[in-house]
Amino acid sequence: MDGTTALDSVLQQAHVVQLSSVGGFGVDGEIRVDLSDPAELARLRTAMTVESLPGVHCMCFGDVRFELSDRSGERLADVFLHHGATLRWGQWESDAVLADGRLLLAWLAGHGMPGPMQQFEADRLRAEERAEEGRNWLDAMPFGLEGTADRILDLSRTGDSPSPELLAELTDRLQLTFPDPVERVLALLNWYGSGSGRCSGYPVHEGVPGKLLGRVPTADLLAALADPRAEDRHDAGAVRHLVGWKTRPRQKRDVAGLPEALRARLLVHARSSEDSDKKARAERWLGPRRA
């Protein structure tokens, strides 16, 4: 028997399915669905159609448990839904990819368990946001760094910090491309202000321009922010850099030495953000000095 159709053969014998939440979705307790109606059973069979068995296993326990029983009440199978996309069943050597996970999520929502669909949509939107952040970050990468993007992005895949060799290479390239230190700092501020824009909990690769800014003399940083070419996107990078965690060797002194007008400008920018963490940090670092 084809492994992708093995579960459907079992489903054809099902008379009742007991649904229970594994990850706390939708409802407390269990939901019993009568499958004696051929149309109801057909809908579930269609929703649980398997496309492939790719040989991989999700590391979590799943979100929803389907306990299938026949007319006499004998247990036929326990099947677990993972992330609205795959099923786990003891008869398979790997998780199975659903032909259309949304169908099963919609079926669950129609039987009193909307949580998995809501979580799926939330995860999808967040994935789209992350993809957009990644595109913006790549678009903001300064000229002269061509060919280094993959190595920098790999840092988020491995969790490693940028090596001294990589930072040295990036520094040399930027100095060649932007001999003027003000232009160089503006390019870095624009880059660091892109992507997620967060001061904490951001992908590792987004910290690379921050590392490079940490090497910039304070005088060059101030000159760039005072330059007529400095825009809101540069202020975004400056806020992220100046109020982040240990971003400069003498961060407290450098922030304390900011001109009052610049401090106020950056604070206004931070207060306009929807990021509560960034706003709280900005208030601590850039807010009015206490007597």
Backbone as numpy.savetxt, mean C-alpha at the origin, in Angstrom:
# Nx Ny Nz CAx CAy CAz Cx Cy Cz
-9.69 -36.87 -12.84 -10.54 -35.67 -12.84 -9.67 -34.42 -12.84
-10.03 -33.42 -13.65 -9.32 -32.16 -13.69 -9.42 -31.49 -12.32
-8.27 -31.08 -11.77 -8.28 -30.47 -10.44 -9.14 -29.24 -10.35
-9.25 -28.48 -11.44 -10.04 -27.25 -11.40 -11.54 -27.52 -11.32
-11.97 -28.73 -11.67 -13.41 -29.06 -11.63 -13.76 -29.98 -10.47
-12.76 -30.38 -9.68 -13.00 -31.33 -8.59 -13.97 -30.77 -7.56
-13.81 -29.49 -7.22 -14.70 -28.91 -6.22 -16.13 -28.82 -6.75
-16.29 -28.52 -8.01 -17.64 -28.43 -8.59 -18.36 -29.77 -8.50
-17.61 -30.86 -8.65 -18.22 -32.18 -8.53 -18.78 -32.40 -7.13
-18.09 -31.87 -6.13 -18.57 -31.95 -4.75 -19.76 -31.02 -4.54
-19.68 -29.83 -5.10 -20.76 -28.87 -4.94 -22.08 -29.40 -5.48
-22.02 -30.19 -6.53 -23.25 -30.73 -7.11 -24.04 -31.57 -6.10
-23.34 -32.10 -5.09 -23.99 -32.94 -4.08 -24.42 -32.14 -2.86
-24.06 -30.85 -2.82 -24.31 -30.04 -1.62 -25.78 -29.69 -1.46
-26.26 -29.75 -0.23 -27.64 -29.40 0.09 -27.69 -28.18 1.01
-26.62 -28.00 1.80 -26.52 -26.89 2.74 -25.08 -26.40 2.77
-24.90 -25.09 2.88 -23.57 -24.54 3.14 -23.67 -23.65 4.37
-22.77 -23.90 5.29 -22.69 -23.10 6.51 -21.54 -22.12 6.33
-21.82 -20.82 6.44 -20.81 -19.77 6.27 -20.38 -19.26 7.63
-19.10 -19.11 7.81 -18.59 -18.52 9.05 -17.40 -17.64 8.73
-17.28 -16.57 9.49 -16.21 -15.61 9.27 -14.92 -16.08 9.94
-13.84 -16.05 9.19 -12.53 -16.37 9.75 -11.84 -15.10 10.22
-12.00 -14.03 9.44 -11.31 -12.78 9.76 -12.16 -11.72 10.40
-13.36 -12.06 10.88 -14.19 -11.09 11.56 -15.05 -10.26 10.63
-15.32 -10.75 9.44 -16.10 -9.98 8.47 -17.60 -10.19 8.65
-18.34 -9.15 8.34 -19.77 -9.26 8.07 -20.67 -9.46 9.27
-20.63 -10.61 9.89 -21.58 -10.93 10.96 -20.87 -11.74 12.04
-21.51 -11.80 13.21 -21.06 -12.71 14.26 -21.75 -14.05 14.06
-21.10 -15.11 14.45 -21.72 -16.43 14.33 -21.66 -16.96 12.91
-22.70 -17.76 12.56 -22.70 -18.44 11.27 -23.98 -18.13 10.50
-23.91 -18.36 9.20 -25.06 -18.19 8.32 -25.28 -19.51 7.59
-26.50 -20.00 7.63 -26.84 -21.24 6.95 -27.60 -20.91 5.67
-27.13 -21.46 4.55 -27.78 -21.23 3.27 -28.28 -22.56 2.72
-29.57 -22.63 2.45 -30.19 -23.83 1.89 -29.91 -23.86 0.38
-29.29 -24.94 -0.07 -28.95 -25.09 -1.48 -29.87 -26.08 -2.20
-31.00 -26.40 -1.56 -31.90 -27.37 -2.19 -32.55 -26.83 -3.46
-32.64 -25.50 -3.55 -33.15 -24.89 -4.77 -32.06 -24.99 -5.84
-32.32 -25.64 -6.96 -31.31 -25.79 -8.01 -30.73 -24.46 -8.49
-31.55 -23.42 -8.53 -31.07 -22.12 -8.99 -30.06 -21.54 -8.00
-30.33 -21.73 -6.70 -29.40 -21.24 -5.67 -28.07 -21.99 -5.75
-28.15 -23.29 -5.91 -26.93 -24.08 -6.02 -26.16 -23.70 -7.28
-26.86 -23.46 -8.36 -26.19 -23.09 -9.62 -25.45 -21.77 -9.46
-26.04 -20.83 -8.73 -25.36 -19.54 -8.52 -24.08 -19.73 -7.72
-24.12 -20.58 -6.70 -22.92 -20.81 -5.90 -21.87 -21.55 -6.72
-22.27 -22.52 -7.50 -21.32 -23.25 -8.34 -20.63 -22.31 -9.32
-21.40 -21.42 -9.92 -20.81 -20.46 -10.85 -19.84 -19.53 -10.13
-20.24 -19.09 -8.94 -19.39 -18.17 -8.18 -18.10 -18.83 -7.71
-18.12 -20.15 -7.52 -16.94 -20.87 -7.04 -16.20 -21.58 -8.17
-16.44 -21.17 -9.40 -15.72 -21.76 -10.54 -14.24 -21.45 -10.43
-13.43 -22.49 -10.57 -11.99 -22.36 -10.44 -11.35 -22.20 -11.81
-10.44 -21.26 -11.89 -9.73 -21.01 -13.14 -8.43 -21.78 -13.24
-7.66 -21.83 -12.14 -6.35 -22.48 -12.20 -5.88 -22.86 -10.81
-4.89 -23.73 -10.78 -4.20 -24.14 -9.55 -2.72 -23.83 -9.75
-2.30 -22.60 -9.43 -0.94 -22.16 -9.78 0.17 -22.68 -8.88
-0.18 -23.42 -7.83 0.87 -23.99 -6.98 1.37 -23.08 -5.89
0.58 -22.09 -5.49 1.00 -21.16 -4.44 0.01 -21.20 -3.28
0.47 -20.81 -2.10 -0.36 -20.78 -0.90 -0.32 -19.40 -0.29
-1.49 -18.87 0.06 -1.56 -17.65 0.85 -1.09 -17.98 2.28
-0.46 -17.01 2.94 0.08 -17.26 4.27 -0.95 -17.09 5.39
-2.14 -16.53 5.07 -3.13 -16.31 6.12 -4.11 -17.48 6.19
-5.03 -17.43 7.14 -6.00 -18.50 7.36 -7.24 -18.36 6.49
-7.36 -17.24 5.79 -8.53 -17.01 4.97 -9.50 -16.06 5.62
-10.60 -15.75 4.90 -11.59 -14.80 5.38 -12.94 -15.44 5.70
-13.35 -16.39 4.86 -14.66 -17.02 5.04 -14.52 -18.53 4.88
-15.18 -19.26 5.77 -15.21 -20.72 5.69 -16.55 -21.18 5.13
-16.51 -22.05 4.12 -17.70 -22.67 3.54 -17.73 -24.14 3.97
-18.67 -24.49 4.81 -18.82 -25.88 5.26 -19.97 -26.51 4.48
-19.62 -27.37 3.53 -20.61 -27.96 2.63 -21.08 -29.31 3.17
-22.40 -29.51 3.18 -22.98 -30.78 3.64 -24.00 -31.27 2.62
-24.19 -32.60 2.59 -25.17 -33.17 1.66 -26.55 -33.24 2.32
-27.49 -33.87 1.65 -28.87 -33.92 2.11 -29.00 -34.61 3.47
-28.13 -35.60 3.72 -28.20 -36.34 4.99 -27.47 -35.63 6.12
-26.81 -34.51 5.80 -26.05 -33.78 6.82 -24.60 -34.18 6.90
-24.16 -35.07 6.04 -22.76 -35.49 6.06 -21.87 -34.41 5.46
-20.75 -34.16 6.14 -19.82 -33.13 5.69 -19.18 -33.54 4.37
-19.24 -32.66 3.39 -18.63 -32.91 2.09 -17.26 -32.26 1.96
-17.16 -31.04 2.43 -15.90 -30.30 2.27 -15.92 -29.04 3.11
-14.74 -28.61 3.52 -14.54 -27.29 4.12 -13.65 -26.51 3.16
-14.13 -25.37 2.71 -13.41 -24.55 1.73 -13.25 -23.16 2.32
-12.10 -22.55 2.11 -11.81 -21.24 2.69 -11.52 -20.23 1.57
-12.17 -19.09 1.67 -11.96 -18.00 0.72 -10.86 -17.08 1.23
-9.93 -16.75 0.33 -8.82 -15.86 0.67 -8.87 -14.61 -0.21
-9.08 -13.45 0.44 -8.94 -12.14 -0.23 -9.80 -11.99 -1.47
-10.91 -12.68 -1.52 -11.82 -12.54 -2.65 -11.25 -13.02 -3.96
-10.19 -13.84 -3.90 -9.52 -14.23 -5.14 -9.20 -15.71 -5.24
-8.95 -16.38 -4.11 -8.55 -17.78 -4.15 -9.33 -18.60 -3.13
-9.35 -19.92 -3.36 -9.99 -20.86 -2.46 -8.95 -21.87 -1.97
-9.14 -22.32 -0.74 -8.28 -23.39 -0.20 -9.17 -24.57 0.20
-8.78 -25.73 -0.26 -9.51 -26.97 0.00 -8.48 -28.07 0.21
-8.73 -28.92 1.17 -7.75 -29.96 1.51 -7.41 -30.91 0.38
-8.27 -31.00 -0.62 -8.00 -31.92 -1.73 -7.04 -31.33 -2.76
-6.74 -30.07 -2.63 -5.80 -29.43 -3.55 -4.44 -29.28 -2.90
-3.40 -29.37 -3.69 -2.05 -29.17 -3.19 -1.68 -27.70 -3.08
-2.47 -26.83 -3.70 -2.23 -25.39 -3.62 -3.57 -24.68 -3.58
-3.54 -23.38 -3.35 -4.77 -22.59 -3.42 -5.21 -22.48 -4.88
-6.52 -22.37 -5.08 -7.09 -22.29 -6.42 -7.53 -20.86 -6.71
-7.24 -20.40 -7.90 -7.63 -19.05 -8.32 -9.05 -19.10 -8.87
-9.91 -18.25 -8.37 -11.29 -18.17 -8.84 -11.34 -17.54 -10.23
-12.29 -18.01 -11.03 -12.48 -17.41 -12.35 -12.95 -15.97 -12.22
-13.80 -15.70 -11.23 -14.30 -14.34 -11.00 -14.63 -14.22 -9.51
-13.66 -13.77 -8.75 -13.86 -13.66 -7.30 -14.99 -12.73 -6.91
-15.27 -11.73 -7.73 -16.34 -10.79 -7.40 -17.70 -11.49 -7.33
-17.89 -12.51 -8.15 -19.15 -13.23 -8.11 -19.38 -13.87 -6.74
-18.33 -14.46 -6.19 -18.47 -15.11 -4.89 -18.65 -14.06 -3.79
-17.93 -12.94 -3.91 -18.10 -11.86 -2.93 -19.52 -11.31 -2.97
-20.05 -11.16 -4.17 -21.43 -10.67 -4.30 -22.43 -11.68 -3.75
-22.15 -12.96 -3.96 -23.02 -14.00 -3.42 -23.03 -13.95 -1.90
-21.86 -13.78 -1.31 -21.77 -13.66 0.15 -22.52 -12.43 0.65
-22.34 -11.31 -0.02 -23.03 -10.09 0.39 -24.54 -10.27 0.32
-25.00 -11.00 -0.69 -26.43 -11.25 -0.82 -26.99 -12.19 0.20
-26.11 -12.87 0.96 -26.56 -13.80 1.99 -26.14 -13.33 3.39
-26.01 -12.01 3.54 -25.79 -11.44 4.86 -24.36 -11.33 5.31
-23.39 -11.46 4.39 -21.99 -11.33 4.75 -21.30 -10.34 3.80
-21.52 -9.02 4.02 -20.97 -8.01 3.12 -19.51 -7.65 3.39
-18.98 -8.04 4.54 -17.63 -7.64 4.93 -16.55 -7.96 3.91
-16.51 -9.21 3.39 -15.45 -9.53 2.43 -15.46 -8.65 1.18
-16.65 -8.33 0.66 -16.72 -7.44 -0.50 -16.23 -6.04 -0.14
-16.63 -5.55 1.04 -16.19 -4.22 1.46 -14.67 -4.17 1.62
-14.09 -5.22 2.21 -12.65 -5.26 2.38 -11.94 -5.36 1.04
-12.50 -6.16 0.14 -11.92 -6.31 -1.20 -11.88 -4.96 -1.92
-12.97 -4.21 -1.85 -13.02 -2.92 -2.51 -12.05 -1.94 -1.86
-11.96 -1.97 -0.54 -11.02 -1.09 0.15 -9.58 -1.42 -0.24
-9.27 -2.71 -0.31 -7.92 -3.13 -0.72 -7.63 -2.73 -2.16
-8.65 -2.84 -3.02 -8.46 -2.47 -4.42 -8.17 -0.98 -4.56
-8.93 -0.16 -3.84 -8.71 1.28 -3.90 -7.33 1.65 -3.37
-6.93 0.98 -2.29 -5.60 1.27 -1.72 -4.51 0.86 -2.69
-4.69 -0.26 -3.39 -3.70 -0.70 -4.37 -3.61 0.31 -5.51
-4.75 0.86 -5.92 -4.74 1.87 -6.97 -4.02 3.13 -6.49
-4.25 3.49 -5.23 -3.57 4.66 -4.67 -2.06 4.44 -4.63
-1.64 3.25 -4.21 -0.21 2.95 -4.15 0.42 2.99 -5.55
-0.32 2.47 -6.53 0.19 2.48 -7.91 0.35 3.92 -8.40
-0.65 4.76 -8.08 -0.58 6.17 -8.49 0.57 6.87 -7.79
0.76 6.58 -6.50 1.88 7.17 -5.76 3.21 6.75 -6.39
3.30 5.47 -6.78 4.53 4.99 -7.41 4.81 5.68 -8.73
3.76 5.89 -9.53 3.95 6.59 -10.80 4.39 8.03 -10.58
3.77 8.70 -9.61 4.15 10.09 -9.32 5.59 10.17 -8.85
5.99 9.21 -8.03 7.36 9.21 -7.51 8.36 9.02 -8.64
8.08 8.10 -9.55 8.97 7.88 -10.69 9.00 9.10 -11.61
7.84 9.73 -11.81 7.79 10.92 -12.66 8.62 12.06 -12.09
8.72 12.11 -10.76 9.45 13.20 -10.11 10.94 12.91 -9.98
11.38 11.72 -10.33 12.80 11.39 -10.22 13.62 12.36 -11.07
14.65 12.96 -10.51 15.43 13.96 -11.25 16.11 13.38 -12.49
16.32 14.24 -13.47 17.10 13.84 -14.63 18.50 13.45 -14.18
19.10 12.56 -14.92 20.45 12.13 -14.60 20.51 10.84 -13.80
19.34 10.39 -13.29 19.31 9.16 -12.49 18.74 7.99 -13.28
18.70 8.14 -14.59 18.17 7.08 -15.44 18.93 5.77 -15.19
18.18 4.69 -15.14 18.81 3.38 -14.95 18.96 2.97 -13.50
18.63 3.85 -12.56 18.78 3.52 -11.14 17.45 3.18 -10.47
16.34 3.42 -11.17 15.02 3.27 -10.55 14.79 1.86 -10.02
15.14 0.85 -10.80 14.88 -0.52 -10.36 15.64 -0.85 -9.08
16.89 -0.39 -8.99 17.68 -0.66 -7.79 17.08 0.03 -6.57
16.56 1.24 -6.78 15.96 1.96 -5.67 14.64 1.31 -5.26
13.81 0.96 -6.24 12.54 0.30 -5.95 12.73 -1.04 -5.26
13.82 -1.73 -5.57 14.11 -3.02 -4.94 14.24 -2.90 -3.42
14.58 -1.70 -2.94 14.72 -1.52 -1.50 13.42 -1.79 -0.77
12.29 -1.44 -1.41 10.99 -1.70 -0.79 10.64 -3.17 -0.85
11.16 -3.89 -1.83 10.89 -5.32 -1.93 11.72 -6.10 -0.91
12.95 -5.63 -0.66 13.84 -6.35 0.25 13.81 -5.80 1.67
13.39 -4.54 1.84 13.43 -3.91 3.15 14.80 -3.38 3.52
15.74 -3.41 2.59 17.11 -2.95 2.87 17.19 -1.43 2.82
18.17 -0.88 3.54 18.47 0.54 3.45 19.36 0.77 2.23
19.32 1.97 1.66 20.21 2.25 0.52 21.67 2.15 0.95
22.46 1.51 0.14 23.87 1.31 0.48 24.64 2.62 0.30
25.76 2.78 1.00 26.60 3.96 0.79 27.02 4.09 -0.67
27.25 2.95 -1.34 27.66 2.99 -2.74 26.55 3.58 -3.62
25.31 3.16 -3.37 24.20 3.68 -4.16 24.02 5.17 -3.91
24.07 5.59 -2.66 23.90 7.01 -2.35 25.02 7.84 -2.96
26.24 7.29 -2.96 27.36 8.01 -3.57 27.17 8.15 -5.07
26.70 7.08 -5.70 26.46 7.14 -7.14 25.39 8.17 -7.48
24.30 8.17 -6.71 23.22 9.12 -6.96 23.70 10.56 -6.75
24.51 10.76 -5.72 25.06 12.09 -5.44 25.92 12.57 -6.60
26.80 11.69 -7.09 27.68 12.06 -8.21 26.87 12.39 -9.45
25.87 11.60 -9.73 25.05 11.84 -10.92 24.31 13.18 -10.82
23.76 13.46 -9.65 23.04 14.71 -9.47 23.97 15.92 -9.59
25.18 15.80 -9.09 26.13 16.90 -9.20 26.53 17.16 -10.64
26.60 16.10 -11.43 26.92 16.26 -12.85 25.75 16.89 -13.61
24.53 16.45 -13.28 23.35 16.94 -13.98 22.95 18.34 -13.52
23.13 18.61 -12.23 22.75 19.90 -11.66 23.96 20.52 -10.95
24.87 21.14 -11.70 26.05 21.75 -11.05 25.66 22.83 -10.04
24.54 23.53 -10.30 24.07 24.56 -9.38 23.43 23.88 -8.17
23.94 24.11 -6.97 23.39 23.43 -5.79 21.92 23.77 -5.53
21.48 24.97 -5.86 20.08 25.32 -5.65 19.18 24.48 -6.55
19.55 24.35 -7.82 18.76 23.52 -8.73 18.77 22.06 -8.27
19.90 21.63 -7.75 20.01 20.24 -7.28 19.08 20.00 -6.09
19.05 20.94 -5.16 18.19 20.80 -3.99 16.73 20.88 -4.39
16.39 21.76 -5.31 15.01 21.85 -5.78 14.56 20.54 -6.40
15.44 19.91 -7.17 15.10 18.62 -7.77 14.86 17.57 -6.70
15.67 17.57 -5.65 15.51 16.59 -4.58 14.24 16.87 -3.76
13.96 18.14 -3.49 12.75 18.48 -2.74 11.50 18.06 -3.51
11.51 18.30 -4.80 10.37 17.89 -5.63 10.20 16.39 -5.59
11.28 15.65 -5.64 11.24 14.18 -5.62 10.74 13.69 -4.27
11.28 14.26 -3.20 10.90 13.80 -1.86 9.47 14.18 -1.51
8.96 15.21 -2.15 7.58 15.62 -1.89 6.56 14.81 -2.67
7.03 13.87 -3.49 6.14 13.07 -4.32 5.85 11.73 -3.63
5.19 10.84 -4.36 4.86 9.54 -3.79 3.78 9.66 -2.73
3.92 8.92 -1.66 2.91 8.94 -0.60 2.93 10.26 0.16
4.11 10.89 0.25 4.24 12.14 0.98 4.25 11.99 2.48
4.19 10.75 2.96 4.10 10.54 4.41 5.46 10.73 5.08
5.40 11.05 6.36 6.62 11.20 7.17 6.98 9.90 7.88
6.07 8.96 7.89 6.34 7.65 8.50 5.48 6.63 7.78
5.90 5.37 7.84 5.12 4.31 7.23 5.09 4.34 5.72
6.08 4.94 5.10 6.12 5.00 3.65 7.03 3.91 3.09
6.92 3.59 1.80 7.79 2.56 1.21 9.26 2.97 1.35
10.13 1.99 1.54 11.54 2.25 1.79 12.17 3.10 0.68
11.78 2.82 -0.56 12.43 3.53 -1.67 12.17 5.03 -1.62
11.04 5.43 -1.03 10.74 6.85 -0.98 11.70 7.61 -0.06
12.40 6.90 0.79 13.33 7.56 1.70 14.65 7.94 1.07
14.93 7.47 -0.15 16.22 7.74 -0.78 16.46 9.23 -0.99
15.52 9.99 -1.59 15.80 11.43 -1.71 15.95 12.11 -0.36
15.29 11.58 0.67 15.47 12.14 2.00 16.88 11.93 2.51
17.44 10.75 2.23 18.83 10.49 2.60 19.77 11.47 1.91
19.50 11.73 0.64 20.34 12.66 -0.11 20.18 14.08 0.40
18.97 14.47 0.76 18.76 15.81 1.33 19.46 15.97 2.66
19.56 14.87 3.40 20.24 14.94 4.69 21.70 15.30 4.58
22.27 15.13 3.39 23.67 15.47 3.15 23.84 16.91 2.65
22.74 17.57 2.37 22.78 18.91 1.80 23.07 19.94 2.91
24.01 20.83 2.69 24.24 21.88 3.69 22.98 22.71 3.93
22.80 23.14 5.15 21.61 23.91 5.49 21.50 25.16 4.64
22.63 25.81 4.35 22.61 27.04 3.54 22.02 26.77 2.16
22.37 25.62 1.55 21.84 25.28 0.23 20.34 24.98 0.31
19.91 24.33 1.38 18.50 24.03 1.56 17.69 25.32 1.68
18.18 26.26 2.48 17.48 27.53 2.66 17.47 28.34 1.37
18.59 28.30 0.64 18.67 29.04 -0.62 17.66 28.51 -1.62
17.49 27.18 -1.67 16.54 26.58 -2.60 15.10 26.97 -2.24
14.78 26.96 -0.95 13.43 27.29 -0.54 13.13 28.78 -0.69
14.18 29.60 -0.72 13.99 31.04 -0.93 13.99 31.40 -2.41
14.34 30.46 -3.26 14.42 30.71 -4.70 13.01 30.96 -5.27
12.86 31.86 -6.22 11.55 32.12 -6.83 10.93 30.90 -7.50
11.76 29.93 -7.85 11.24 28.72 -8.51 10.62 27.73 -7.51
10.81 27.95 -6.24 10.25 27.04 -5.23 8.73 27.15 -5.22
8.08 26.01 -5.35 6.62 25.96 -5.39 6.09 25.07 -4.28
4.79 24.85 -4.31 4.14 24.04 -3.28 4.75 22.63 -3.22
5.10 22.06 -4.36 5.67 20.70 -4.38 7.03 20.66 -3.69
7.77 21.78 -3.75 9.04 21.83 -3.04 8.82 21.98 -1.54
7.81 22.77 -1.17 7.47 22.88 0.25 7.05 21.51 0.81
6.35 20.72 -0.02 5.94 19.38 0.43 7.16 18.54 0.79
8.20 18.61 -0.06 9.42 17.87 0.23 10.14 18.41 1.44
10.11 19.72 1.61 10.79 20.33 2.75 10.13 19.96 4.06
8.80 19.99 4.09 8.09 19.60 5.32 8.40 18.16 5.66
8.30 17.30 4.66 8.56 15.88 4.90 9.98 15.68 5.43
10.92 16.43 4.90 12.31 16.28 5.31 12.57 16.85 6.70
12.04 18.03 6.97 12.40 18.72 8.20 11.67 18.20 9.43
10.49 17.61 9.25 9.74 17.14 10.42 9.76 15.61 10.54
10.44 14.92 9.63 10.55 13.47 9.72 11.49 13.04 10.84
11.65 11.74 10.98 12.43 11.21 12.10 13.90 11.12 11.71
14.75 11.91 12.44 16.21 11.88 12.28 16.62 12.00 10.81
16.13 13.05 10.17 16.41 13.22 8.75 17.69 13.99 8.48
18.18 14.72 9.49 19.41 15.49 9.33 20.32 15.27 10.54
21.63 15.34 10.34 22.55 15.12 11.46 22.30 16.09 12.63
21.96 17.34 12.29 21.69 18.34 13.33 20.30 18.94 13.09
19.33 18.06 13.05 17.98 18.45 12.64 17.38 19.51 13.56
17.50 19.33 14.86 16.89 20.28 15.80 17.47 21.67 15.61
18.79 21.75 15.45 19.43 23.06 15.25 19.01 23.67 13.92
18.96 22.82 12.87 18.63 23.32 11.54 17.20 23.86 11.49
16.27 23.15 12.11 14.88 23.60 12.11 14.74 24.87 12.95
15.45 24.91 14.07 15.38 26.10 14.93 15.91 27.33 14.21
16.82 27.13 13.26 17.41 28.26 12.55 16.64 28.70 11.32
15.50 28.09 11.06 14.71 28.50 9.90 14.21 29.93 10.07
14.24 30.74 9.01 13.63 32.07 9.10 12.15 31.95 9.45
11.65 32.90 10.20 10.28 32.82 10.68 9.28 32.75 9.53
9.53 33.51 8.47 8.61 33.51 7.34 8.55 32.13 6.68
9.70 31.49 6.57 9.74 30.15 5.97 9.08 29.14 6.89
9.35 29.25 8.16 8.72 28.34 9.13 7.19 28.44 9.03
6.68 29.66 8.96 5.23 29.86 8.88 4.68 29.31 7.56
5.43 29.52 6.48 4.99 29.02 5.17 4.88 27.50 5.16
5.89 26.85 5.70 5.89 25.39 5.72 4.80 24.85 6.65
4.55 25.56 7.74 3.51 25.12 8.67 2.13 25.23 8.01
1.91 26.29 7.26 0.64 26.44 6.53 0.46 25.29 5.56
1.54 24.95 4.87 1.46 23.82 3.92 1.11 22.53 4.66
1.77 22.26 5.77 1.52 21.03 6.51 0.10 20.97 7.04
-0.42 22.10 7.48 -1.78 22.12 8.04 -2.84 21.85 6.98
-2.50 22.05 5.72 -3.45 21.78 4.64 -3.50 20.31 4.26
-2.59 19.52 4.83 -2.52 18.10 4.51 -3.63 17.32 5.22
-4.03 16.20 4.63 -4.98 15.30 5.27 -4.27 14.26 6.13
-2.95 14.32 6.16 -2.14 13.36 6.91 -2.02 13.86 8.36
-2.72 13.23 9.28 -2.72 13.69 10.67 -1.34 13.55 11.30
-0.59 12.52 10.92 0.75 12.34 11.46 1.66 13.49 11.03
1.60 13.85 9.76 2.43 14.95 9.27 2.05 16.26 9.96
0.76 16.51 10.12 0.33 17.75 10.77 0.81 17.81 12.21
0.72 16.69 12.91 1.16 16.68 14.31 2.66 16.92 14.41
3.42 16.30 13.53 4.87 16.51 13.52 5.21 17.97 13.22
4.50 18.54 12.23 4.76 19.92 11.85 4.46 20.88 12.99
3.39 20.61 13.73 3.08 21.48 14.86 4.20 21.45 15.89
4.75 20.24 16.12 5.84 20.12 17.11 7.11 20.82 16.63
7.44 20.64 15.36 8.72 21.14 14.85 8.63 22.59 14.37
7.51 22.97 13.77 7.44 24.26 13.10 6.49 25.24 13.77
5.75 24.79 14.78 4.79 25.65 15.44 5.46 26.81 16.16
4.66 27.74 16.66 5.23 28.91 17.36 6.16 28.49 18.49
7.28 29.18 18.57 8.25 28.86 19.62 7.68 29.28 20.98
7.94 28.39 21.95 7.53 28.73 23.31 8.58 29.62 23.97
8.08 30.52 24.79 8.99 31.45 25.50 9.81 30.68 26.52
